[in-house]
Amino acid sequence: MLLQVILEGLGLGVLLVLICAAGIRKGAIGMVHLYSPAVQQRCVKLGLTTHEKIKRNALIFKAVCIPGYIAYVLVCVYEINGARGFAAGFWQLLVILSVMNLMDRLLVDGYWVGHTNAWTIPGTEDLKPYITAKDKQKKWLFGTVGMAVIAAVLAAIMTVFLY
């Protein structure tokens, strides 16, 4: 069962990578809503985008990704794996979300954004690294504590609805 849950986490990580790839398919400016305010401001100043487009893209991203990720993990854990009860749901949700978080931190942030030019926005190179050490700390903290909280909340909700 653990191997299956890890594979489901890898699947969620692949989904994240595909969403990011789609977002930057016409250039990294398509995902500028994920960058710091300084980068966003520079992009507006350079005429690459507008504040309205950034806000709209951020809303679309959240409206698609958050419900999509939640649906994915709930289907995996409760429909495919047949989890029942808080503990069974919690550990599976936590593993799936943690594997996806590791892929995001190491592969997306660490390698793709940090060591390739795929996420470089022309005219903002002086603002690199796009993900600062402080940003990394916040992401690691949310990724560990936050994913545990999300897993607990989802498991509690599902326990109420399934029993």
C-alpha positions in Angstrom: 0.0 0.0 0.0 2.8 2.4 0.8 4.3 2.0 -2.7 0.9 2.7 -4.3 0.5 5.9 -2.2 4.0 7.0 -3.1 3.2 6.4 -6.8 0.0 8.4 -6.4 2.1 11.2 -4.9 4.4 11.0 -7.9 1.3 11.2 -10.1 0.2 14.4 -8.4 3.8 15.8 -8.8 3.7 15.0 -12.5 0.3 16.8 -12.7 1.9 19.9 -11.0 4.8 19.8 -13.5 2.4 19.5 -16.5 0.4 22.5 -15.2 3.6 24.5 -14.8 4.8 23.5 -18.3 1.4 24.6 -19.7 1.7 27.9 -17.8 5.1 28.7 -19.3 4.5 27.3 -22.8 4.5 30.8 -24.3 7.1 32.1 -21.9 7.6 32.3 -18.2 5.5 35.5 -18.1 2.5 33.2 -18.1 3.2 32.2 -14.6 4.5 35.5 -13.3 1.8 35.4 -10.6 4.1 32.8 -8.8 7.0 35.2 -8.7 7.8 37.9 -6.1 6.1 41.2 -6.2 9.3 42.8 -7.4 9.4 40.6 -10.5 5.7 41.2 -11.1 6.2 45.0 -10.8 9.2 44.9 -13.2 7.1 42.9 -15.8 4.3 45.5 -15.6 6.9 48.3 -15.9 8.4 46.6 -19.0 5.0 46.3 -20.6 5.1 42.5 -20.6 1.8 42.2 -18.6 -0.6 44.1 -16.5 -1.6 43.9 -12.8 -5.1 42.8 -14.0 -3.6 39.9 -16.0 -1.5 38.8 -13.1 -4.5 38.8 -10.8 -6.6 37.0 -13.3 -4.0 34.3 -13.9 -3.5 33.8 -10.2 -7.3 33.4 -9.7 -7.5 30.9 -12.6 -4.5 29.0 -11.3 -6.0 28.7 -7.8 -9.5 27.9 -9.1 -8.2 25.0 -11.3 -5.3 23.7 -9.2 -6.6 23.7 -5.7 -9.9 21.9 -6.4 -8.0 19.6 -8.9 -5.4 18.6 -6.4 -8.0 18.0 -3.7 -10.1 15.9 -6.0 -7.1 13.9 -7.1 -6.0 13.0 -3.5 -9.5 12.3 -2.3 -10.2 10.0 -5.3 -6.9 8.2 -4.8 -7.2 7.7 -1.0 -11.0 7.1 -0.6 -12.1 5.7 -4.0 -9.1 3.8 -5.3 -7.4 2.8 -2.0 -10.6 2.4 0.0 -9.4 4.3 3.1 -11.9 4.5 5.9 -11.5 6.4 9.2 -9.3 9.3 10.0 -6.0 7.6 10.5 -6.1 5.6 7.2 -7.1 8.7 5.3 -4.6 11.0 7.0 -1.4 9.0 6.4 -2.3 8.4 2.8 -3.2 12.0 2.1 0.0 13.1 3.9 2.2 10.8 1.9 0.7 11.9 -1.4 0.9 15.6 -0.6 4.4 15.3 0.8 5.7 13.5 -2.3 4.2 16.2 -4.5 5.7 18.8 -2.2 9.1 17.2 -2.5 8.9 17.2 -6.3 7.8 20.9 -6.2 10.6 21.9 -3.9 13.4 19.9 -5.4 12.5 19.4 -9.1 10.4 22.5 -9.9 11.9 25.2 -7.5 15.3 23.7 -7.0 16.2 22.6 -10.5 13.7 23.9 -13.1 13.4 27.4 -11.8 16.8 27.6 -10.1 19.1 26.1 -12.7 17.5 26.4 -16.1 16.4 29.4 -18.2 12.9 28.1 -18.7 11.5 30.4 -16.0 13.6 33.4 -16.9 11.7 36.5 -17.8 13.7 38.8 -20.1 14.5 42.1 -18.3 14.3 40.6 -14.8 17.5 38.6 -14.7 19.0 41.0 -12.1 16.2 39.9 -9.7 17.4 36.3 -9.7 17.3 34.1 -7.8 13.6 34.2 -8.3 13.1 32.0 -5.2 15.2 33.5 -2.4 16.5 31.6 0.6 13.7 33.2 2.7 11.1 32.0 0.1 12.6 28.5 0.2 12.3 28.5 4.0 8.7 29.5 3.8 7.9 26.9 1.2 9.6 24.1 3.2 7.8 25.1 6.3 4.4 25.2 4.5 5.3 22.0 2.7 5.8 20.1 6.0 3.5 21.7 8.4 1.0 22.9 5.9 0.6 19.6 4.1 0.0 17.8 7.5 -2.7 20.3 8.3 -4.3 20.0 4.9 -4.2 16.2 5.2 -5.8 16.3 8.7 -8.6 18.7 7.6 -9.4 16.6 4.5 -9.3 13.3 6.5 -11.6 14.8 9.2 -14.0 16.0 6.6 -14.0 12.7 4.8 -14.4 10.8 8.1 -17.6 12.8 8.8 -19.0 12.3 5.3 -18.2 8.6 5.1 -19.6 7.6 8.4 
